[in-house]
């Protein structure tokens, strides 16, 4: 049996193309826009980059994105309001 090299980058690209089409169809046929909300508590630079990439991906796919940023000392009651 021979080995087959799998390119994660190429597979991800194909998935994004398929998702973009499915999202466009969902919007056109049903008037629905899928979305993602992220909650970032504190100011960790790595977390900011991670959440920022999620927001960027959503915009590229045509998905609604809402970023909620809370201070590091936020209580659980602040997040639920």
N, C-alpha and C positions, 0 to 999 in steps of 0.2 A: 504494500500500500504506500503510495507516495504522499508526501506532505503537501498541504495546500495553505498558502499564505492568505490570511484574511486581513483586509484593511479596515480597521475600525473607522477611520476617517471617511472612507468611501461608503460604508454601510450607514453611518450617521447621516451623510449627505443624502442618500437615497430615502432614508426615513423622513428627513425634513421635507423633501419634495413631496412625498406622499401625504404627510401631515398637512402641509400648506394647501394641497388640493382638497383634502377632506374638510378642513376648516372653512375653506371658501364655499364648498357645497353646503355645509351646515348653515352658514350665514345666508346663502342665496335661497335655499329650499325652506328653511325653518325660521329665518330671522334671528338665529341664536349666535352669540359670540361666546366661545369658551373663555375662561379666565383663570388667572392665578394670582392669589394674594400672598405676599410674603411679609413676615413680621421679623424685624431685626431689632434685637434688644442690645443696647450698648454700641460701642464704636470699634469693634474688632476689625482691623483692616482686611484680613482674609475673608471674613464673613461679608464685608461690604462688597468685595470683588465677586464672591459667589452669588450673592443676591443680585448684584448688577448684571451678571451674565444671564441669570434667569430672566430678568426684565428685558434684556436685549434679545434673547431668544424668542420671548413672547412677541415682541414687536415685529421681529422678522417673520414669524409664522402667522401674524394677524390675530393673536390672542390678546385679550384684555389683560393688563397687568396693573396691580396696585401694590405699591411698596409702603409699608407702615414702619416707621422708625420710632423706637422708644428709647428713652435714656436707660442706662444700665441699672439704675435704681428703681425702675418702674415696678409697680406692684401688679399682681394679677387682676386687680379691679380696674386698673387703667386700661389694660389690654381688652377687657370685655366691654368697655363703653363705646 
